[in-house]
Amino acid sequence: MNTSATGTRAWELYNTRIRDQVEAENKGRYIVIDVVSGDYEIGDDYLVPIENMHRRYLDAQLYTMRIGYPALGRIGRRVGPARE
């Protein structure tokens, strides 16, 4: 599966199966989804969940997201006061 297809599949899984179970209590945390099995893990950073998923699924095709945000992170600096 190429990167674009992996991302598309991950968002599909998140929106149809996962979002309602995790979003309210985990906003701002990271979710790592194996797009083959549909399994996922949540953490305060993304490194530990990635390592755990690779231990469970040797050939995992993982996609990482930040719960409640459209992107994993930001490049560059913030100008002005911080917003929630």
TAPE-V684304 format. One record per backbone hydrogen bond with DSSP energy under -1.0 kcal/mol. NH is the residue of the N-H (numbers start at 1). CO is the residue of the C=O. E is the energy in kcal/mol with one decimal. If there is no record, write none. Layout:
nh:NH co:CO e:E
nh:NH co:CO e:E
This chain:
nh:6 co:2 e:-2.6
nh:7 co:3 e:-2.4
nh:8 co:4 e:-2.3
nh:9 co:5 e:-2.5
nh:10 co:6 e:-2.6
nh:11 co:7 e:-2.4
nh:12 co:8 e:-2.0
nh:13 co:9 e:-2.6
nh:14 co:10 e:-2.8
nh:15 co:11 e:-2.7
nh:16 co:12 e:-2.1
nh:17 co:13 e:-2.6
nh:18 co:13 e:-1.3
nh:19 co:14 e:-3.5
nh:21 co:18 e:-1.6
nh:22 co:18 e:-1.3
nh:23 co:19 e:-2.5
nh:26 co:22 e:-1.0
nh:28 co:67 e:-3.0
nh:29 co:26 e:-2.4
nh:30 co:43 e:-3.0
nh:31 co:65 e:-2.5
nh:32 co:41 e:-2.8
nh:33 co:63 e:-2.9
nh:34 co:39 e:-2.8
nh:35 co:61 e:-2.6
nh:38 co:34 e:-2.7
nh:41 co:32 e:-1.9
nh:43 co:30 e:-2.4
nh:50 co:46 e:-1.6
nh:51 co:47 e:-2.5
nh:52 co:48 e:-2.7
nh:53 co:49 e:-2.4
nh:54 co:50 e:-2.3
nh:55 co:51 e:-1.7
nh:56 co:52 e:-1.8
nh:57 co:53 e:-2.8
nh:60 co:57 e:-1.8
nh:63 co:33 e:-1.7
nh:65 co:31 e:-2.6
nh:67 co:29 e:-2.8
nh:69 co:66 e:-2.0
